[in-house]
């Protein structure tokens, strides 16, 4: 297998290297459908399932947002439970254009672990799906601290000057918010609307690097921060920026679910 790996792999590549990587299904649905149930109905052979809510996030709260960053200990334990040791190659997939899988990609990427997202998601998988229970041997995985330069707090976002801030939510939510999901309308002052879906071509795969560089031109030559509703789909923008060759990037994990919940923080609409 080539030493080069990620940040994307094709379905054809994955089928040829299925025995050489750990495949993780991270399907999750904002509308409340069960990602676990979807996994159990059919998944890529050998894939394990990790839950955005409980494995890749700390418990939700008004103060911290809907998907706070998990502690290093919690993240290491979740990966160890499904047999993923440090340094082992991981391919994450979902059925939503990589918008959920990118969260796992980001958490492993910033730890310098080899990780990729299945480009095109589950629809790109060329083989059959299976409903078999996957048996794995748990491993011990040493927790590693999150690199402070790749994550920012609300206070840090409020204090930035020469930094591009991107909002990965839909344009409608950027302007008006969505009742029942967003705590209030609007967005962080100065943030640029960059809906994650715009990172994809018509076939559901990521656009080429040149198109992505143009899309995130505001970050050319300066650092960038991405946020969304709760710190999940923002990672799709971070993956797109990585493909564009922009590497001075950070995640605001609290995102709008944290920022907008505090009435003392400013907001813009329109």
C-alpha positions in Angstrom: 0.0 0.0 0.0 1.3 3.4 -0.9 2.8 5.6 1.9 0.4 8.3 0.7 -3.0 8.1 2.3 -5.9 10.5 2.6 -7.4 12.9 3.2 -9.8 11.2 0.7 -10.1 7.7 -0.7 -12.3 6.4 -3.5 -14.7 3.5 -3.2 -12.6 1.5 -5.6 -9.5 2.2 -3.5 -11.3 1.2 -0.3 -12.5 -2.1 -1.8 -9.0 -3.0 -2.8 -7.5 -2.2 0.6 -10.4 -3.2 2.9 -8.1 -5.5 4.9 -5.5 -2.8 5.4 -7.6 -0.2 7.1 -10.1 0.3 9.9 -13.4 1.4 8.4 -15.7 3.5 10.6 -19.3 4.2 9.9 -20.3 7.5 11.5 -23.8 8.0 10.1 -25.8 10.5 12.2 -29.0 12.5 11.4 -30.0 15.9 12.6 -33.6 15.0 12.3 -33.3 12.3 15.0 -33.1 9.2 12.9 -30.8 6.6 14.4 -27.4 6.2 12.8 -26.9 3.0 14.7 -30.0 1.6 13.2 -28.9 2.6 9.7 -25.5 0.9 10.3 -27.2 -2.3 11.5 -29.4 -2.5 8.4 -26.3 -2.5 6.2 -22.7 -1.3 6.3 -19.4 -1.7 4.5 -17.9 -5.1 5.4 -15.8 -4.9 8.6 -16.9 -1.4 9.4 -17.5 -0.5 13.1 -19.8 2.3 14.2 -19.0 5.4 16.3 -21.6 7.8 17.6 -21.1 11.5 17.1 -23.1 12.2 20.2 -21.4 9.9 22.7 -18.1 8.8 21.2 -16.9 11.9 19.3 -18.3 14.6 21.6 -18.6 15.4 25.2 -22.1 15.7 26.7 -24.2 18.6 25.3 -24.9 21.7 27.4 -26.1 25.2 26.9 -22.7 26.5 28.0 -20.6 24.3 25.8 -22.9 23.6 22.8 -24.4 20.5 21.3 -21.2 18.7 20.4 -18.4 19.8 22.6 -14.9 18.4 22.1 -14.5 15.0 23.8 -11.8 14.8 26.4 -8.6 13.1 25.1 -9.3 10.2 27.5 -12.9 9.7 26.2 -11.8 9.8 22.6 -9.0 7.4 23.1 -11.3 5.0 25.0 -13.9 5.1 22.2 -11.3 4.3 19.5 -9.7 1.6 21.7 -13.2 0.0 22.3 -13.5 -0.6 18.5 -10.0 -1.8 18.1 -8.3 1.3 16.6 -4.8 1.7 18.0 -2.7 4.9 17.6 -1.1 5.2 14.2 -3.5 2.8 12.4 -5.1 3.9 9.2 -8.8 4.8 9.4 -11.4 5.4 6.7 -14.5 7.2 7.8 -17.8 7.3 5.9 -21.4 8.5 6.1 -24.3 8.9 3.7 -24.3 12.7 3.8 -21.4 13.7 1.5 -18.8 13.3 4.3 -20.4 16.0 6.4 -20.5 13.7 9.5 -17.4 11.6 8.7 -15.3 14.8 8.5 -15.7 15.1 12.3 -13.8 11.9 12.9 -11.3 12.9 10.2 -10.5 16.2 11.9 -10.1 14.7 15.4 -7.6 12.1 14.1 -6.0 14.5 11.6 -5.0 17.0 14.2 -3.4 14.2 16.2 -1.3 13.3 13.1 -3.0 9.9 12.8 -3.5 8.5 9.3 -7.1 9.1 8.3 -9.3 9.6 5.2 -12.9 10.1 4.3 -14.6 8.0 1.7 -15.2 10.5 -1.1 -18.8 10.4 -2.1 -19.9 8.6 1.1 -21.7 5.3 1.2 -23.0 5.7 -2.3 -19.4 5.5 -3.6 -18.9 2.0 -2.1 -18.9 -0.4 -5.1 -19.5 -3.6 -3.2 -22.4 -5.1 -1.2 -23.4 -4.0 2.2 -23.6 -6.5 5.1 -25.7 -6.5 8.3 -23.4 -8.9 10.1 -22.3 -8.0 13.6 -18.6 -7.0 13.6 -16.4 -8.5 16.3 -13.3 -6.6 17.2 -10.6 -6.9 19.9 -10.4 -3.8 22.1 -7.0 -2.2 22.4 -5.4 0.2 24.8 -4.9 3.6 23.3 -3.0 6.3 25.1 -4.9 9.6 25.3 -3.2 12.5 23.6 -3.9 16.2 24.3 -5.7 18.2 21.6 -3.3 20.6 19.9 -4.3 24.0 21.2 -3.6 25.7 17.9 -6.3 23.6 16.1 -9.2 24.5 18.4 -10.5 27.9 19.5 -12.9 29.1 22.2 -15.7 31.6 21.9 -13.4 34.2 23.5 -10.7 33.6 21.0 -13.1 33.9 18.1 -14.4 37.2 19.5 -10.8 38.5 19.7 -9.6 37.5 16.2 -8.5 40.2 13.8 -6.7 39.0 10.6 -8.4 35.6 10.5 -11.0 34.3 8.1 -14.1 32.9 9.9 -16.3 30.5 7.9 -19.9 29.4 8.8 -20.5 25.9 7.3 -24.3 25.9 7.9 -26.8 26.4 5.0 -27.1 30.0 3.8 -30.7 30.1 5.2 -29.4 29.2 8.7 -26.5 31.6 8.3 -29.0 34.4 7.8 -32.1 33.4 9.7 -31.2 30.4 11.9 -33.6 27.4 12.2 -36.1 27.2 14.9 -35.6 24.2 17.1 -31.9 23.8 16.1 -30.3 27.2 16.3 -30.6 29.2 19.6 -31.3 32.4 17.7 -31.1 33.8 14.2 -27.9 35.1 12.6 -24.2 34.3 12.6 -20.9 35.4 14.2 -20.1 39.0 13.2 -17.8 39.0 10.2 -18.2 35.3 9.4 -18.3 34.3 5.7 -21.1 32.0 4.7 -19.5 28.7 3.3 -22.2 26.0 3.4 -20.5 22.6 3.6 -22.5 21.3 0.6 -20.8 23.8 -1.6 -17.6 21.8 -1.2 -19.1 19.0 -3.3 -19.5 18.6 -7.1 -22.7 17.4 -8.7 -21.6 13.8 -8.3 -21.4 14.2 -4.5 -17.6 14.1 -4.4 -15.3 16.9 -3.3 -14.6 19.5 -5.9 -11.0 19.8 -7.1 -8.4 21.7 -5.2 -8.4 24.8 -7.5 -12.2 25.2 -7.1 -11.8 24.8 -3.3 -9.0 27.4 -3.2 -11.3 29.9 -4.9 -14.1 29.1 -2.5 -12.0 29.7 0.5 -10.0 32.6 -1.0 -10.7 34.7 2.1 -8.2 32.4 3.9 -5.4 32.8 1.4 -2.4 34.0 3.3 -4.1 34.1 6.7 -5.4 31.7 9.3 -9.0 30.4 9.1 -11.6 29.2 11.6 -14.6 27.1 10.8 -17.8 26.7 12.7 -21.3 25.5 12.1 -24.3 24.6 14.3 -22.4 22.4 16.7 -18.9 21.7 15.4 -19.6 18.7 13.1 -20.2 20.0 9.6 -17.6 22.7 10.2 -15.0 19.9 9.9 -16.2 19.4 6.2 -15.1 23.0 5.5 -11.8 22.2 7.3 -11.3 19.1 5.1 -12.1 21.2 2.0 -9.5 23.7 3.1 -6.9 21.0 3.6 -7.6 19.8 0.0 -7.2 23.4 -1.1 -3.7 23.5 0.5 -4.8 25.8 3.4 -3.4 24.3 6.6 -3.4 27.2 9.2 -6.9 26.2 10.2 -8.9 25.7 13.5 -12.3 24.4 14.6 -14.6 26.4 16.9 -16.2 23.4 18.4 -18.8 25.2 20.4 -20.0 26.8 17.2 -23.4 28.6 16.9 -25.0 26.3 19.5 -22.7 27.8 22.1 -22.2 31.3 20.7 -25.9 32.0 20.0 -27.0 30.6 23.4 -25.3 33.5 25.2 -27.3 36.7 24.6 -24.2 38.8 25.6 -22.4 37.6 22.4 -23.0 39.8 19.4 -24.7 38.5 16.3 -25.3 39.6 12.7 -28.2 38.8 10.4 -28.5 39.2 6.6 
